[in-house]
Amino acid sequence: MTSLSSQKCESCAGLPPLSPEEVGGVLAAPEVEGWVLASDGASRINKTFKFQSMQMEDWHKEWNKSAEFVRKLLALMEEQNHHASYTHVPTKNGGSVNVILVTHAVRGLSVNDFRMAAKLNKLYEEVNFE
């Protein structure tokens, strides 16, 4: 099977959302590690990506990494034509980016959400460990 992160997001207009069983199966994939269903029971997934330094004097380096992640997140959303909600928050030792994925066209979760989740996990590894 082709990895989720290498699959392109495709139009899913007119398709049903993934069933709870399908969602549970995909959430168990290592490629989407750390992504969870929203705590309010809604059909969306979210993850917080943390960029933190153990040294207070290095906080700006981690903040810059979090900003770079957001820049690349925006480019990836345009490239894949699949847009997420996100917040970029400064912290005392860096920054964090919370991302929420849902497919509005199906009023729930689609395979595109998990493709993006896998792509974002990969992007985090690239940005955080450059």
C-alpha positions as CSV (number, residue, x, y, z in Angstrom):
1,M,0.0,0.0,0.0
2,T,1.2,3.5,-0.8
3,S,2.0,5.7,2.2
4,L,-0.6,8.3,3.1
5,S,2.0,11.0,3.0
6,S,2.8,10.3,-0.6
7,Q,-0.8,10.4,-1.7
8,K,-2.3,13.6,-3.2
9,C,-5.6,14.9,-1.8
10,E,-8.4,14.4,-4.3
11,S,-11.9,15.9,-4.6
12,C,-14.3,14.0,-2.4
13,A,-17.4,16.1,-3.1
14,G,-20.5,13.8,-3.1
15,L,-18.8,11.1,-1.1
16,P,-19.9,10.1,2.4
17,P,-17.6,10.8,5.4
18,L,-15.5,7.9,6.7
19,S,-17.3,5.6,9.1
20,P,-16.2,5.5,12.8
21,E,-14.6,2.1,12.1
22,E,-12.7,3.5,9.1
23,V,-11.6,6.5,11.1
24,G,-10.4,4.2,13.9
25,G,-8.4,2.1,11.5
26,V,-6.7,5.0,9.9
27,L,-5.9,6.7,13.2
28,A,-4.0,3.5,14.2
29,A,-1.6,4.0,11.3
30,P,1.9,5.0,12.4
31,E,2.0,7.8,9.8
32,V,-0.7,9.7,11.7
33,E,0.8,9.2,15.2
34,G,-0.3,11.8,17.6
35,W,-3.5,12.8,15.8
36,V,-6.7,12.5,17.8
37,L,-10.4,12.9,17.4
38,A,-11.7,16.2,18.7
39,S,-12.6,15.9,22.4
40,D,-16.1,17.3,21.7
41,G,-17.0,14.2,19.7
42,A,-17.1,16.2,16.4
43,S,-15.8,14.6,13.2
44,R,-12.5,16.2,13.0
45,I,-8.9,15.4,14.1
46,N,-6.3,17.6,15.6
47,K,-2.7,17.7,16.8
48,T,-0.4,20.2,18.5
49,F,3.1,20.4,17.1
50,K,5.5,21.8,19.7
51,F,8.8,23.6,19.0
52,Q,10.5,24.0,22.4
53,S,14.0,24.7,23.6
54,M,15.4,23.5,26.9
55,Q,17.5,26.6,27.0
56,M,15.6,29.8,27.5
57,E,18.1,31.9,25.5
58,D,17.4,29.7,22.5
59,W,13.6,30.2,22.5
60,H,13.8,32.4,19.3
61,K,15.3,29.5,17.3
62,E,12.3,27.3,18.2
63,W,9.9,30.2,17.5
64,N,11.5,30.6,14.0
65,K,11.1,26.8,13.4
66,S,7.4,27.1,14.3
67,A,7.0,30.0,12.0
68,E,8.7,28.1,9.2
69,F,6.3,25.1,9.9
70,V,3.4,27.5,9.4
71,R,4.8,28.9,6.2
72,K,5.2,25.4,4.8
73,L,1.8,24.3,6.1
74,L,0.2,27.1,4.2
75,A,2.1,26.1,1.0
76,L,1.1,22.5,1.5
77,M,-2.6,23.4,1.9
78,E,-2.5,25.3,-1.3
79,E,-0.7,22.5,-3.2
80,Q,-3.1,19.8,-1.9
81,N,-6.2,22.1,-2.1
82,H,-7.1,20.9,1.4
83,H,-7.2,23.6,4.0
84,A,-6.9,23.2,7.8
85,S,-7.6,25.4,10.7
86,Y,-4.6,26.3,12.8
87,T,-3.3,28.5,15.6
88,H,0.3,29.5,16.0
89,V,1.0,30.3,19.6
90,P,4.2,31.7,21.2
91,T,5.4,30.0,24.3
92,K,8.1,31.0,26.8
93,N,10.5,28.6,25.2
94,G,9.5,28.5,21.6
95,G,6.1,28.1,19.9
96,S,3.3,25.6,19.1
97,V,1.0,25.1,16.2
98,N,-2.4,23.4,16.7
99,V,-3.9,22.0,13.5
100,I,-7.5,20.9,13.0
101,L,-8.5,18.8,10.0
102,V,-12.0,18.2,8.7
103,T,-13.5,17.8,5.2
104,H,-16.4,20.2,4.9
105,A,-17.5,18.8,1.6
106,V,-18.4,15.5,3.3
107,R,-19.3,17.1,6.7
108,G,-16.9,14.9,8.5
109,L,-13.6,13.1,8.0
110,S,-12.3,11.9,4.6
111,V,-9.1,10.1,3.6
112,N,-7.8,13.6,2.6
113,D,-7.7,14.5,6.3
114,F,-5.4,11.6,7.1
115,R,-3.3,12.2,4.0
116,M,-2.7,15.8,5.3
117,A,-2.1,14.5,8.8
118,A,0.6,12.2,7.5
119,K,2.1,15.0,5.4
120,L,2.1,17.4,8.4
121,N,3.8,14.8,10.6
122,K,6.5,14.4,7.9
123,L,6.8,18.2,7.6
124,Y,7.2,18.6,11.3
125,E,10.1,16.1,11.3
126,E,11.8,18.0,8.4
127,V,11.4,21.4,10.0
128,N,12.1,20.5,13.6
129,F,15.2,18.5,12.9
130,E,16.8,20.5,10.2
